[in-house]
Structure formats: C-alpha cells, structure tokens
Amino acid sequence: MEKIRISKLMAQQGLCSRREADAHLAAGRVTVDGQLVGVGDKAWPTQRIVLDQRGQAQQRASVTVLVHKPIGLVSGQAEDGYKPAVTLVTPANHFGEDRSGIAFRREHLRGLAVAGRLDIDSTGLLVLTQDGRVARQLIGQDSDVEKEYLVRVKGKLSADGLARLRHGLVLDGRPLKPAQVAWQNQDQLKFVLKEGRKRQIRRMCELVGLTVLGLKRVRIGKIKLGNLPVGQWRYLGANEQI
C-alpha cells in the first residue's frame, strides 16, 4: 500500500471535489491526524482527514440550482453563439414556489458547474452546483444515480428492439449498462439510465430503428422536475436528497 495525495483521498471520502480539496489545502483548512497539511501532500488511506470549521462553513454556503432547461440553450460553456443555461439563473426567472428558504445572491453564480449535461435540443431537469460533493455524486465514475427521461419517438420497433434497449447495445465499442425502458403510450418511451454518454438515448434509439422527436429529463435520483416551468429555476433545499 502506498500513500495517496490528500486531495484524492478527500474526494474518495466524499469530503469535497479534488479541485475544492486543493483550495482547502492551499488555505490551510485541512489536517491529517491533527497535523496541518498542504497542496501535494500525501497520506495513508487509514489516516483521519479533517476539514476545519472554515472549510465546512464554506461548503454549507455552497448552493445547488435546479433549472428547467428549454431547447436551444447549451448546458455548459457558451458555444457557436448559443447561450448557456446558467444565464437563466436570475431573480426574474426564480420559481415563485421555491421552498428552499434560500435568498438569491450574486455570489451563488460563482463557480456553478453542470452536473449531467443535456443536449441543446433536449429539455428538462438540469443541475448546476457549487458543491463538488453533489457533482461527484451525480457524475463521478462510481455514480449510481438514476436519470429518468421521457422520449417521444417515431419509427417501428423490431420484435427484440425493446429488449435490446434495456440491455445489449454497444456505443463507441463499449457495452451500455442495463437500462429500464418501457412504453408510456404509442409514441413515447420512458428511459431510466445510470450513465450519461454523449447523446446516448438518441443513439440507442437509432440502433433499433427509432428516431427521437423530443427528449425531456424529468428526474435525477430523488429530485423530480415536477411543476418547475420551462426557463425557470429553484434551489435544491437542505432537506432534499439526490
């Protein structure tokens, strides 16, 4: 067994993201077995890592925002003249039924990162967060969080098409994880996935002879889109779990 960088250990233990860990280490907010440590230092996995009260207070002040992304906005950085979804996070677009109790502040826009993208031509629930723990839970390599989509399609599904959508398809040379797929009505499927490859659902449908006409994400883990209107946003409340 070898010593591991403390920032990596902190991320593995769910204390924060590696980027946030480096910031805490640089600010002198981390101890290992009671000894102050810094950026680049290593420790044994069995040692006790503690983030001090200043670091914990900073984490408590971090916010997570839920956006109902409309078609035509990109999830992350602006590209090709298209606006990013974060531009919707303004007081004017704040959902009137937000029950989180959090008051909007400009600093809530600082460092908001997308945790699970949606294509420009898809709509639905988008998570933007300042909290690396939330991002890791949703999109980390070991993430097991379900994402639910309603998908309107056209075309004829072969006899084994539904079974192949559920398990057996390969994208980019790698088999897909098993998925839950079921008809909701004659032209709409429900997908529940535990991964999020680029344009995955659209490509899955193409492989079985279907064309996607519309795609909407309605749930991530325990968080549902609910009655959040298109183009509006709300905070993830302290009592809500992903």
C-alpha positions in Angstrom: 0.0 0.0 0.0 1.3 3.4 -1.0 0.4 6.9 0.3 -2.1 8.8 -1.8 -2.5 12.5 -2.5 -4.7 14.0 0.2 -6.9 15.8 -2.4 -7.7 12.4 -4.0 -8.4 10.9 -0.6 -10.7 13.8 0.3 -12.7 13.3 -2.9 -12.9 9.5 -2.4 -14.2 10.1 1.1 -16.9 12.5 -0.1 -15.5 15.5 1.7 -15.3 17.6 -1.4 -14.1 17.5 -5.0 -10.4 17.3 -5.8 -10.4 20.9 -7.1 -12.1 22.1 -3.8 -9.7 19.9 -1.8 -6.7 21.7 -3.4 -8.3 25.1 -2.5 -8.9 24.0 1.1 -5.3 22.6 1.4 -3.8 25.8 0.0 -5.9 27.8 2.5 -4.6 25.7 5.5 -8.0 24.2 6.3 -7.1 20.5 6.3 -5.4 18.3 9.0 -4.3 14.7 8.9 -4.3 13.0 12.3 -4.2 16.5 13.8 -1.3 17.8 11.7 -1.8 20.7 9.2 -1.1 19.6 5.6 -0.8 21.4 2.2 -1.3 21.0 -1.5 0.5 18.0 -2.9 0.9 16.2 0.4 0.1 12.5 0.7 -1.4 10.3 3.4 -2.3 6.7 4.1 -5.9 5.9 3.4 -6.4 4.8 7.0 -5.4 8.3 8.4 -8.1 10.7 9.6 -8.6 13.7 7.4 -10.5 16.7 8.9 -11.7 19.8 7.1 -11.8 22.7 9.6 -14.8 24.8 10.5 -13.9 27.5 7.9 -14.0 24.9 5.2 -17.2 23.3 6.5 -18.8 26.7 6.6 -17.8 27.4 3.0 -19.4 24.1 2.0 -22.6 24.9 3.8 -22.8 28.2 1.9 -22.5 26.4 -1.5 -25.7 26.2 -3.5 -27.2 23.8 -6.0 -29.6 25.1 -8.6 -32.2 23.1 -10.5 -33.1 24.5 -13.9 -35.8 23.5 -16.4 -33.7 23.9 -19.5 -35.5 24.8 -22.7 -34.5 23.7 -26.1 -31.9 26.0 -27.7 -29.6 26.6 -24.7 -26.4 24.6 -24.1 -25.8 23.1 -20.7 -22.2 24.4 -20.1 -20.0 27.0 -21.7 -21.4 29.2 -24.4 -20.7 27.8 -27.9 -21.4 28.8 -31.5 -23.5 31.8 -30.4 -25.8 29.7 -28.1 -26.3 30.9 -24.6 -25.6 28.6 -21.6 -28.3 27.6 -19.2 -26.7 29.5 -16.3 -27.9 32.7 -18.0 -31.4 31.7 -16.8 -30.4 32.0 -13.1 -31.6 35.5 -12.5 -34.1 36.9 -10.0 -36.7 37.3 -12.8 -36.6 33.6 -13.6 -36.6 32.4 -10.0 -39.5 29.9 -9.4 -42.1 31.6 -7.2 -42.8 28.3 -5.4 -39.2 27.7 -4.4 -39.5 26.4 -0.8 -35.8 26.1 0.0 -35.7 29.3 2.0 -32.5 30.5 0.2 -32.4 34.1 -0.9 -30.7 34.8 -4.2 -27.3 36.4 -4.0 -24.9 37.2 -6.9 -22.2 35.0 -5.4 -24.4 32.0 -6.0 -23.5 32.3 -9.7 -19.8 31.9 -9.0 -18.4 28.5 -10.0 -21.7 26.9 -10.9 -20.8 23.7 -12.7 -23.1 21.4 -14.7 -23.6 18.0 -13.2 -25.0 16.0 -16.0 -25.5 17.7 -19.4 -28.5 17.9 -21.6 -28.1 18.3 -25.4 -29.1 21.6 -26.9 -32.1 20.0 -28.5 -33.3 18.4 -25.2 -35.2 19.9 -22.3 -35.9 19.2 -18.7 -34.1 19.0 -15.4 -30.5 20.4 -15.3 -28.4 20.5 -12.1 -25.9 23.4 -11.6 -23.8 23.2 -8.4 -21.1 24.9 -6.5 -20.7 21.8 -4.3 -18.2 19.3 -5.6 -19.8 16.6 -3.4 -23.0 16.9 -5.4 -21.2 16.9 -8.7 -19.3 13.7 -7.7 -22.5 12.0 -6.6 -24.1 12.7 -9.9 -21.3 12.3 -12.5 -18.4 10.7 -10.7 -17.0 7.5 -12.1 -18.7 5.4 -9.4 -22.0 7.3 -9.6 -25.1 5.0 -9.4 -27.8 7.8 -9.5 -30.7 7.2 -11.8 -31.7 9.7 -14.5 -35.2 9.4 -15.9 -36.3 10.7 -19.4 -39.5 10.8 -21.4 -38.7 10.3 -25.1 -41.0 10.9 -28.0 -40.1 8.7 -31.0 -41.2 7.7 -34.5 -40.5 4.6 -36.4 -41.2 0.9 -35.9 -39.5 -1.1 -33.2 -38.5 -4.6 -34.1 -39.6 -7.6 -32.1 -36.5 -7.6 -29.9 -36.0 -3.9 -30.0 -37.3 -3.1 -26.5 -35.1 -5.9 -25.0 -32.0 -4.5 -26.8 -32.7 -1.0 -25.5 -32.8 -2.5 -22.0 -29.6 -4.4 -22.4 -27.3 -5.5 -25.1 -26.4 -2.3 -27.1 -22.9 -1.1 -27.6 -21.7 2.5 -28.1 -18.2 3.5 -29.1 -17.0 0.0 -28.6 -18.3 -0.3 -25.0 -21.4 -2.1 -23.9 -24.0 0.1 -22.2 -25.1 -0.6 -18.6 -28.6 -2.2 -18.3 -31.4 0.4 -18.6 -35.1 0.5 -17.7 -37.1 1.2 -20.9 -40.9 1.0 -21.2 -43.6 2.4 -23.4 -45.7 5.2 -21.9 -48.0 5.5 -24.8 -47.9 4.7 -28.6 -45.2 7.2 -29.4 -43.4 7.8 -26.0 -40.8 5.8 -24.1 -39.6 6.1 -20.6 -35.8 5.6 -20.1 -34.1 5.2 -16.7 -30.3 5.2 -17.0 -27.4 5.1 -14.6 -24.9 6.6 -17.1 -24.8 9.5 -19.4 -22.8 9.1 -22.6 -22.9 11.7 -25.3 -26.3 11.8 -27.0 -26.8 8.3 -25.5 -30.6 7.9 -25.8 -30.7 9.3 -29.3 -28.0 6.9 -30.4 -29.6 4.0 -28.7 -32.9 4.7 -30.5 -31.1 4.9 -33.8 -29.6 1.4 -33.3 -33.1 -0.1 -33.0 -34.6 1.9 -35.9 -36.3 4.7 -34.0 -35.9 8.5 -34.4 -36.1 10.7 -31.4 -38.5 13.7 -31.9 -38.4 15.0 -28.3 -36.4 14.3 -25.2 -37.1 15.5 -21.6 -35.3 14.7 -18.4 -37.8 14.5 -15.6 -35.9 13.1 -12.7 -32.3 12.8 -11.3 -32.1 10.5 -8.3 -34.9 11.5 -5.9 -35.2 15.0 -7.4 -38.1 15.4 -9.8 -38.7 18.2 -12.3 -42.2 18.5 -11.0 -44.0 21.7 -11.8 -40.9 23.8 -12.4 -41.8 25.8 -15.5 -39.6 25.8 -18.6 -36.9 28.5 -18.3 -37.2 28.9 -14.6 -35.0 27.6 -11.7 -35.0 26.9 -8.0 -32.6 26.0 -5.3 -32.1 22.5 -4.0 -33.3 22.6 -0.4 -31.3 21.4 2.6 -33.9 18.8 3.3 -33.8 17.3 -0.3 -31.6 14.4 -1.2 -30.3 13.4 -4.6 
